[in-house]
Amino acid sequence: MDTSGLQNSCDNTFYESLFRTLAPTIRNFLIYKYRDAERAADMVQEAFLTLWKNCEKVMPDMAKAYLYRVAQNQMLKLVDKDKVKQKHIQFISKTTHNEDPQFQMEFSEFDVQIQNAINGLSEGQREVFLLNRIEKKTYSEIAEMLEVSVKAVEKRMHKALVKIREIHKNI
Amino acid sequence: MADKINDSEDFLARWLSGELSPEEQREFESSEEGIAFSKIVESTDKLAMPQYDVETELAKLKDRRSQEAPTETKVIRLGGFFKYAAAAVVVIGISLIYYLTLPNYTVYETLAGQIETITLPDQSIVTLNANSKLRFDPDEFGENRHLLLTGEAFFEVTKGINFEVETDQGTVKVLGTSFNVWNRNNLLDVVCYTGKVNVSEQEFSQDLIPGDGVRIDNGSFKRSWKKQLNDGKPVWITSGVTELENVTLKEALNELSNVFGIDIKSTPEIDIIPFTGNFPNDDVIAAIKLVLRADNIEYQYDSTNQKLVLSGIKGQ
């Protein structure tokens, strides 16, 4: 959408198109980072409500970064850090048959071990790794979302893989 | 092959994004490590997340958004954090939700050519140079003075508890002192002006006293030097001059862009030419000449559109 005429984020069409394009990824990102699938969808709602409340102060091209920042801050305030350590991402497999969404690939023992290893990564490594592998985001897109450098993203990707291999070897 | 992986910080990242040369890739993927990592990646390619119905969520959002009046008896469920027995509780609940969801980071950001002076909650003063960003959590600042910086800033720190500035190339820790931090393009330059400063990144750690400078390049120590300090502050503040030492033209051009907000097109051969020199921050023509003349670079500067195009090196 052409946002050149907009002064801020209060335009309803803009706000709704923002939700449609960004909400799915932000929700997944929150699960990757905080491993709390139950709260993730609500946190996305909260972030967008906060944006709406402050829409006058947020320029259209800053909205994405604003949403990511707000979502993380909110999650931090509401999630008990100790409880988060016990959280676990339950992955599902991609559906291979478009005609039958019920049909899912089964996970092998190896797959399950790798998923456990992913759950064992640090927050920073895991969020970058899954944004790249599952959301198919490039390193520069991830850098922009997380407000870090591309180099920092690459380092975390590298460390994530090294760590998965280490954890997996020890099982 | 295992060494290549252990000694590198980004080899596997570059492998995954297809940045390795065809030979490097072939060599890696036929090695024992490469086969193991390929299996891991294959496994992750099967992963997906549970369904998220955007339209349903959007409808829910629009409902909640339209609930302005506090006397609404409609109930808001928030994953069960807030009980919702009486309307009065709902009123408090709604305003609490909005209060709790305000972002808590304080962020200062400058644009090209902009310099900002900031007073932190502890009365420390930060002068933030162009195209830079400083961020900290005001709730935590009383217990731990931890800030995140990209770009350049001069810090004058009051005595007190732990004060540290984190960049993605390294962390600077201080105690009642003043120092300059320059972090651009995977480089970190720190110069201590008064007091004592420690710069660290992974296993590297060095203390700086006034006049000491240190550079970290891509995560490792590059060089240290002694600087003549004429004023108590760096020249980009006192004289409006940008000073660059032992950088490449890429960094110099980047600084031109930060100060003047101009768009610059360069070439790979020009980017790697080493540069040491200064330029004034108030005269773009003079600044461009100072950066480019020494190396006989051919260029065109369009001052109406603020575009600088470098075409090549004279005589080549």
Interface residues (C-beta under 8 A of the other chain):
Chain A: E16 F19 R20 A23 P24 R27 N28 I31 A37 E38 R39 A41 D42 V44 Q45 E46 A47 F48 L49 T50 W52 K53 Y66 R69 V70 N73 Q74 K77 L78 F91 I92 S93 K94 T95 M105 F107 F110 D111 I114 Q115 I118 F129 L130 N132 R133 I134 T138 Y139 E147 V148 S149 K151 A152 V153 E154 K155 M157 H158 K159 L161 V162 I164 R165 H168
Chain B: I5 N6 S8 E9 D10 F11 L12 A13 R14 L16 S17 A36 F37 K39 I40 V41 S43 T44 D45 K46 L47 A48 M49 P50 Y52 V54 E57 L58 K60 L61 R64 R65 L78 G79 F81 I97 Y98 L100 T101 L102 P103 N104 Y105 K133 T150 D168 N186 N218 G219
